[in-house]
Amino acid sequence: MRRTARRGSWIAGGLAVLCSAAVLFAQPWARTPGSTPPGSTLPGSSARAADTVPGDLAARDPGASAQARSVYRMLADLENSARAGRPGRTLAGQHVEAQNEAYGEDYGDYRGGKGVGYYYKKAADITGRLPAFVEADLGPGFEGRGWGVGARRAHNKDWPGCQDRWGYVNDVVDLLDSVWSGPAAEHTARGADGGCPSPALALPQLDGPSGIVGMSFHQPYPGAPVKDFRYVLAKGAPGGADPGWFSEVVDHENDTPEYRALLDDLKFLADHLDFFQQRGIPVLLRPYHEMNLARDGGFWWSGQDPAAYRELWQVMYHYLVDTRGLHNLIFVWSPVPWPDREAPFAYYPGDRFVDLVGVDDYTGAGYGGEPFSAYWYRQLARFDKPRVLAESSRVPGTSQGRDVLEAAPWTMWTVWGQALSADNVSAPRDVNSLSDVKDFYGAADRVITGGTRQFGSTVDWGQLVRGAEWNRNFGLSEPKVK
């Protein structure tokens, strides 16, 4: 079936870009009885900026892996350096829309499939440097019925294999494994994967560990018969016609059919995250983002009662960490921008369940007279967590001015999918010029890039693989005994 690029194909996580100001800044407080009103704070969420961020992930998860602790310590140190007034450093990040790179005929800067990892490699094609962080997604699927995979492997054997347009899931695993592990990664999903149709990986020749990795989760609504982006949206979910449906999804006490469907989806995610745990790969996991969009303009979890949303997050957390025993995860919470007095902090799941805080900012402009993204950066300082620009269509390049990263030295800045290139078949086009991208990746005094020496990186990412301690010179010391 021919599929042209559409809204979900280039910016599935960035719904704010197409929302009007009225939708983007809608007030959930007015229609969610029992929610925390504007200006209120949750336990552990001081309105005053914390002086320092705790640097050990074990404070949240005593069982955290050495590699996850090492990655988190690096992010916390970058955050603390910025809070102390030292020159900030930002990890260059890139999101890869694997299903669209594999199957989207009108996606990207030329027609036809490109192979998973195309926009990870594209950064190097433009600048000679690689992202320090790459994020991908197992969802939302590409019009498949039920979850599926490409070739069956040990970690995905419980799911239907050799499924049409599910081969990209195997390639997501291999992409993230490659970036973290380097040539040590063992890949079987290249080309014809065990006789199953599978897109080839589109990777540069990596000669060593090249950065850190993450996953978002564009999960179609629990029980969706077809796994596709249209069922991630609120308008495609039962909640549009049944206001009580979301409460059924999180009703673990009564073990509702909707709750069991949620666990089935989470099992698909957990089975793949467990593979990463077995490989010693920490994952920055960013589920249920953009929760503060209006209910009729966002995802099926958006605009819900804040208490019910927090319940959803905690169900997810307890299933992954406590039931499945996953201790390689770093949890990321990211709303969309908000105007003054309409902050999304009532949706914050709590310090026990979140490691990083961020924002998905597609506005391309400052707010309140501040440079692009700076207002949200300052607002998020109330949390004693590293702050990330989790999604944006823009790099903080020359057209935005260098004062962007000076005013908001985010720990990480991630560009979404094909927005990195300018001459695209479908929208967005001409968001970032080549000079903007080159300026961002070339700002060595502000930006940390990935790869090895051949890509201009000054970081030995292999030390993180071995569980080393990050130091403030932005290098790595020798591993410590854990």
C-alpha positions in Angstrom: 0.0 0.0 0.0 1.4 3.4 -1.0 1.7 5.7 2.0 2.5 9.4 1.5 4.1 11.5 4.2 1.5 13.0 6.5 1.3 14.6 9.9 2.3 11.4 11.8 5.1 10.6 9.4 7.6 13.3 10.3 6.7 14.6 13.7 4.7 12.0 15.5 5.9 13.2 18.9 5.6 16.9 18.2 1.9 17.5 18.0 2.4 21.0 19.2 3.7 22.2 15.8 0.2 21.9 14.3 -1.8 23.0 17.3 -3.2 26.5 17.5 -2.2 28.6 20.5 -5.6 27.9 21.9 -5.1 24.2 21.8 -1.5 24.3 22.8 -2.1 26.4 25.8 -5.5 25.0 26.8 -6.1 24.8 30.5 -6.6 21.2 31.7 -7.3 22.5 35.2 -10.7 23.9 34.1 -12.0 20.5 33.2 -10.2 18.0 35.5 -11.8 17.9 38.9 -9.3 17.2 41.6 -6.3 18.3 39.6 -3.7 20.6 41.2 -4.4 24.2 40.3 -1.9 26.5 38.7 0.8 27.7 41.0 0.6 24.6 43.3 3.6 22.3 43.6 3.8 18.6 44.2 5.9 16.9 46.8 9.5 17.0 45.8 8.8 19.8 43.3 10.0 23.0 44.9 9.2 26.2 43.1 12.8 27.4 43.9 15.6 26.2 41.7 17.7 23.6 43.3 21.4 24.5 43.7 22.6 21.0 42.7 21.2 17.9 41.2 21.9 14.6 43.0 24.3 12.6 40.8 23.6 9.0 41.7 20.7 7.1 39.9 20.8 4.6 42.8 18.9 7.1 44.9 15.9 6.4 42.7 16.7 2.8 41.8 19.1 1.0 44.2 19.4 -1.7 41.6 20.4 0.6 38.8 23.0 -0.8 36.5 26.6 0.5 36.5 26.1 1.8 33.0 22.8 3.5 33.7 24.4 5.1 36.8 27.4 6.3 34.7 25.2 7.9 32.0 23.0 9.6 34.6 26.1 10.9 36.5 27.3 12.4 33.2 23.9 14.2 32.7 23.8 15.4 36.3 27.3 16.8 36.1 26.4 18.7 32.9 23.4 20.1 34.7 25.3 21.0 37.8 28.0 22.7 35.8 25.3 24.9 34.2 23.6 25.7 37.5 27.0 26.7 39.0 27.5 29.2 36.2 30.3 27.3 34.5 30.2 27.2 30.7 27.3 24.8 29.7 27.7 21.8 27.4 24.8 20.2 25.5 24.7 16.8 24.0 23.6 16.9 20.3 20.6 14.5 19.9 18.7 13.1 17.0 15.4 11.2 16.9 15.0 8.5 14.3 11.5 7.8 13.0 12.4 4.2 12.2 9.0 3.2 10.7 9.1 6.1 8.3 12.7 5.8 7.4 12.0 2.2 6.5 8.6 2.5 4.7 7.7 6.2 4.2 7.8 6.7 0.5 7.5 10.5 0.8 9.6 10.9 4.0 12.9 12.7 4.1 15.0 14.4 1.4 14.2 11.9 -1.4 11.4 9.5 -2.2 11.5 5.9 -1.1 12.7 3.9 1.9 16.1 4.9 3.4 17.0 2.3 6.0 16.7 2.7 9.7 19.2 5.2 11.1 19.2 7.4 8.0 18.8 10.7 10.0 21.4 9.5 12.6 23.9 9.2 9.7 22.5 12.4 8.0 24.1 14.5 10.8 27.5 13.1 9.8 26.8 13.6 6.1 26.1 17.3 6.7 28.7 18.1 9.4 31.2 15.2 9.6 30.0 14.7 13.2 27.6 12.3 14.8 24.9 12.9 17.4 25.9 12.1 21.0 22.4 10.8 21.6 20.0 8.9 19.4 16.4 8.2 20.2 14.1 5.7 18.4 10.7 4.1 19.0 9.1 0.6 18.7 5.8 2.2 17.9 3.5 3.3 16.6 3.6 0.6 14.0 2.9 1.0 10.3 -0.7 -0.2 9.7 0.0 -3.6 11.2 -2.6 -5.7 13.0 -1.3 -6.3 16.5 2.3 -6.0 17.6 4.8 -7.8 15.5 8.5 -8.2 14.7 10.8 -9.1 11.9 12.8 -12.3 12.4 12.2 -14.0 15.7 15.0 -13.7 18.2 15.3 -14.8 21.8 14.0 -11.5 23.2 11.0 -11.2 20.9 10.0 -14.8 20.5 6.6 -14.2 22.2 5.5 -11.9 19.3 4.4 -12.8 15.7 7.5 -12.9 13.5 8.2 -12.2 9.9 5.3 -9.6 9.9 4.9 -7.2 7.1 6.3 -3.8 7.9 7.4 -4.8 11.4 11.1 -5.5 10.4 11.9 -1.9 11.5 11.5 -3.0 15.1 14.5 -5.4 14.8 16.5 -2.6 13.2 15.7 -0.2 16.1 17.3 -2.7 18.4 20.3 -3.0 16.2 20.7 0.7 15.7 20.7 1.5 19.4 23.0 -1.5 20.1 25.4 -0.3 17.4 25.6 3.2 18.7 26.2 2.1 22.3 28.3 -1.0 21.7 30.2 -0.2 18.5 31.5 -3.1 16.4 31.0 -5.4 19.4 27.2 -5.4 18.6 25.9 -8.6 17.0 23.4 -7.9 14.3 21.2 -10.3 12.5 18.6 -7.8 11.1 20.3 -6.6 8.0 18.8 -6.9 4.6 16.9 -10.2 4.5 16.6 -11.0 8.1 16.3 -14.8 8.5 14.2 -14.8 5.3 11.9 -12.1 6.6 11.5 -8.7 4.9 13.5 -6.2 6.8 15.0 -2.8 5.8 18.7 -2.5 6.0 20.4 -0.3 8.6 21.6 3.0 7.4 24.7 3.5 9.5 28.1 5.1 9.1 31.1 2.8 9.8 31.4 3.0 13.5 34.7 1.9 14.9 33.8 2.0 18.6 31.0 3.0 21.0 29.6 6.3 19.8 27.1 7.7 22.2 24.1 7.1 24.5 20.6 5.9 23.4 17.0 6.4 24.2 13.5 5.4 23.3 10.1 7.1 23.2 7.0 5.0 23.0 4.2 6.1 20.7 1.8 3.5 21.9 -1.5 3.1 20.1 -4.3 3.1 22.7 -4.5 -0.1 24.7 -6.6 -2.6 22.7 -6.2 -0.9 19.4 -6.7 -3.5 16.7 -4.3 -1.8 14.3 -0.9 -0.4 15.4 -0.5 2.9 13.6 -0.1 6.5 14.4 -3.7 7.4 14.0 -4.5 5.2 17.0 -2.0 7.0 19.1 -4.0 10.2 18.7 -6.9 10.9 21.1 -9.4 11.3 18.3 -8.7 7.7 17.3 -9.1 6.3 20.8 -12.3 5.3 22.7 -11.8 8.1 25.2 -13.3 10.6 22.7 -16.7 8.9 23.0 -16.4 7.5 26.5 -15.0 9.9 29.1 -14.6 7.1 31.6 -12.5 5.0 29.4 -9.1 6.3 30.6 -10.0 5.4 34.2 -10.6 1.8 33.1 -7.1 1.8 31.5 -5.4 2.5 34.8 -7.8 0.4 37.0 -5.3 -2.2 38.2 -7.4 -2.9 41.3 -10.2 -4.4 39.2 -8.0 -5.8 36.5 -10.1 -4.4 33.8 -9.8 -5.6 30.1 -8.4 -2.1 29.3 -5.8 -2.5 32.0 -4.8 -5.9 30.7 -4.5 -4.5 27.2 -2.2 -1.8 28.6 0.0 -4.5 30.2 0.2 -6.4 26.9 1.5 -3.2 25.2 4.0 -2.7 28.0 5.2 -6.3 27.7 6.1 -5.6 24.0 8.1 -2.6 25.2 9.6 -4.5 28.2 10.7 -7.5 26.1 12.9 -5.3 24.0 14.2 -3.2 26.9 15.2 -6.4 28.6 17.4 -7.2 25.6 19.2 -4.0 26.2 19.6 -4.8 29.9 21.1 -8.2 29.0 23.6 -6.3 26.7 24.5 -3.8 29.4 22.8 -0.9 27.5 21.1 1.9 29.5 18.1 3.5 27.8 16.7 7.0 28.3 13.0 6.0 28.2 10.5 8.8 27.4 6.9 7.5 27.5 3.6 9.4 27.6 5.0 12.8 26.6 3.1 15.9 25.7 0.5 15.1 28.3 -0.5 18.7 28.7 -2.0 19.1 25.2 -5.8 19.5 25.1 -7.6 16.2 25.2 -9.0 16.6 21.7 -5.7 17.8 20.2 -3.1 15.3 21.6 -2.5 11.7 22.3 -4.9 9.3 24.1 -3.1 10.1 27.4 -3.1 13.9 26.8 -5.4 16.3 28.7 -6.5 13.7 31.2 -7.1 14.2 34.9 -3.6 14.8 36.3 -4.1 12.2 39.0 -5.1 9.6 36.4 -2.2 10.4 34.2 0.2 10.0 37.2 -1.4 6.7 37.8 -0.7 5.6 34.2 2.9 6.6 34.6 3.3 4.7 37.8 1.6 1.6 36.4 4.2 1.7 33.6 7.0 2.3 36.0 6.1 -0.5 38.4 5.6 -2.9 35.6 9.0 -2.2 34.0 11.1 -1.8 37.1 9.4 -4.0 39.8 7.6 -6.7 37.8 10.1 -7.0 34.9 13.2 -6.1 36.9 14.5 -3.6 34.4 17.3 -1.5 36.0 18.9 0.0 32.9 16.3 2.7 32.5 16.5 6.5 32.9 13.0 8.0 32.9 12.3 11.2 31.0 9.2 13.4 31.5 8.5 16.0 28.7 5.4 18.2 28.4 4.8 20.8 25.6 5.4 24.5 26.2 3.0 26.3 28.5 2.2 30.0 29.1 2.6 31.6 32.4 0.1 30.4 35.0 -0.7 27.3 33.1 2.2 25.1 34.0 1.9 21.3 33.6 3.4 20.4 37.0 0.3 18.7 38.3 1.1 16.0 35.7 4.5 15.4 37.1 4.6 11.8 38.3 6.9 12.4 41.2 10.6 12.3 42.0 10.5 8.6 42.7 9.5 7.9 39.1 11.4 10.5 37.0 15.1 11.1 36.3 15.1 13.8 33.7 12.7 16.6 32.9 12.3 18.4 29.6 10.1 20.0 27.0 9.0 19.3 23.4 9.3 22.7 21.9 8.3 23.3 18.3 7.4 26.9 18.7 10.7 28.2 17.1 10.4 31.4 19.1 11.1 32.7 22.6 8.4 33.3 25.2 8.2 36.2 27.6 10.9 38.2 25.9 13.4 35.3 26.5 15.4 33.5 23.8 14.0 30.3 22.2 13.3 27.7 24.9 14.8 29.7 27.7 11.5 30.3 29.6 10.8 26.6 29.8 14.4 25.8 30.8 14.1 28.3 33.7 10.7 27.0 34.8 12.0 23.4 34.9 14.8 24.4 37.3 12.3 23.8 40.2 13.0 20.1 39.8 16.3 18.7 41.0 16.7 16.9 37.7 18.8 17.3 34.6 16.9 19.3 32.0 16.6 18.3 28.3 15.2 19.8 25.1 13.5 16.5 24.4 12.1 17.3 20.9 12.4 20.2 18.5 12.3 20.8 14.8 15.1 23.3 15.1 18.8 23.2 16.0 20.0 26.2 18.1 22.0 27.4 15.1 23.0 30.7 13.7 19.5 31.8 12.7 18.5 31.4 16.4 21.6 33.0 17.7 24.3 31.6 20.0 22.4 33.2 22.9 20.0 30.3 22.8 22.4 27.8 24.4 23.9 30.6 26.6 20.5 31.4 28.0 19.3 27.7 28.1 22.3 25.3 28.3 20.1 22.2 28.1 21.9 19.0 29.0 20.7 17.6 25.7 19.0 19.0 22.6 17.2 16.5 20.3 16.0 17.3 16.7 13.0 15.3 15.5 13.5 13.2 12.4 13.6 14.7 8.9 13.5 18.3 10.3 17.3 18.0 10.3 17.3 18.3 6.5 16.0 21.2 4.5 15.1 20.0 1.0 12.5 17.5 2.0 9.8 15.8 -0.2 7.2 16.7 2.4 6.9 19.1 5.3 8.8 20.3 7.2 11.0 22.0 4.7 13.7 24.6 5.2 13.5 24.6 9.0 17.2 24.3 9.4 19.7 25.5 6.9 22.9 23.6 6.3 24.8 26.3 8.0 22.6 26.1 11.1 23.2 22.4 11.4 27.0 22.8 10.9 27.1 25.6 13.4 25.3 23.5 16.0 27.5 20.4 15.6 30.6 22.5 15.2 30.2 24.6 18.4 32.8 22.6 20.3 32.8 25.0 23.2 29.0 24.4 23.7 28.1 21.1 22.1 29.2 17.5 22.7 29.0 15.2 19.7 29.2 11.5 19.3 31.2 8.9 17.5 34.9 8.3 17.8 38.0 10.3 16.7 37.1 9.8 13.1 34.0 11.9 13.7 35.7 14.5 15.7 34.5 13.3 19.1 36.6 14.1 22.2 34.7 11.7 24.4 35.7 8.1 24.9 32.2 6.6 25.0 33.6 3.2 25.6 34.4 4.3 29.1 30.6 4.6 29.7 30.1 1.2 28.4 32.6 0.0 31.0 30.7 1.9 33.8 33.3 4.7 34.2 32.9 7.9 36.2 32.3 11.1 34.2 34.4 14.0 35.2 34.0 17.8 34.8 36.6 18.0 32.1 34.1 16.3 29.9 36.3 13.3 29.6 36.2 10.0 31.4 38.2 8.7 34.3 39.1 5.0 34.8 36.2 2.8 35.9 35.5 2.5 39.6 34.7 -0.7 41.4 30.9 -0.8 41.9 
